[in-house]
Amino acid sequence: MPKNQAAGVTPDYWDEACRHLAKRDRVMKKLIPQFGEARLQSRGDAFTTLARSIVGQQISVKAAQSVWERFVGVIGGPSTRLSPVAVLNAEPGSLRGAGLSARKTEYLGDLARHFEAGTVHVRQWQQMDDEAIIDELVAIRGIGRWTAEMFLIFHLMRPNVLPVDDLGLIKGISVNYFSGEPVSRAEAREVGEAWAPFRSVATWYIWRSLDPLPVEY
């Protein structure tokens, strides 16, 4: 597990995971070589990453980026690292003026309060298991299990997350393993059993099979 979550950090288990998956799974054996040196990368700090996930809910990537830039301008901090205190001190009206809904404004405030009060144990996360971190995150308004799992994959770079509520994963499993037939969550979990202990990596390659451009959070 990389200690430094600075810009562009790549998991140190990636090559081992690729070898393991190629050996265990016929689809992965074909998929992985198609994407060369492309890797999962972690950027930003925990608070900024989660704030971005809230801002981006239910709007397009382009719209989310536009709102995010206006939001950062209102807060007055660098976009790479936001302060919970700055969010708490911001006028709700000015946040609404940046394009945030009343609900998202409330969610960002709740996120900031959790970080400021220490009810999320950021410094302990490296020692905590995935489900314990998910439990902390879903206690924050506006963060559900899917968002928490994306955070585990893209920020903490946990190797063995299988986000069965993710539509892209379900579609990718359908296309690559079931000739396009509908797939249940139970069937997705069954496919994912062969990917352990590197289910996050396999999920990333399934996403790439649908969209070659890597998503970044």
PyMOL commands that set and color helices and strands:
alter all, ss='L'
color gray80, all
select helices_A, chain A and resi 14-24+26-35+46-55+61-75+84-89+92-97+102-117+122-127+130-138+145-154+167-177+185-193+199-210
alter helices_A, ss='H'
color red, helices_A
deselect
rebuild
show_as cartoon
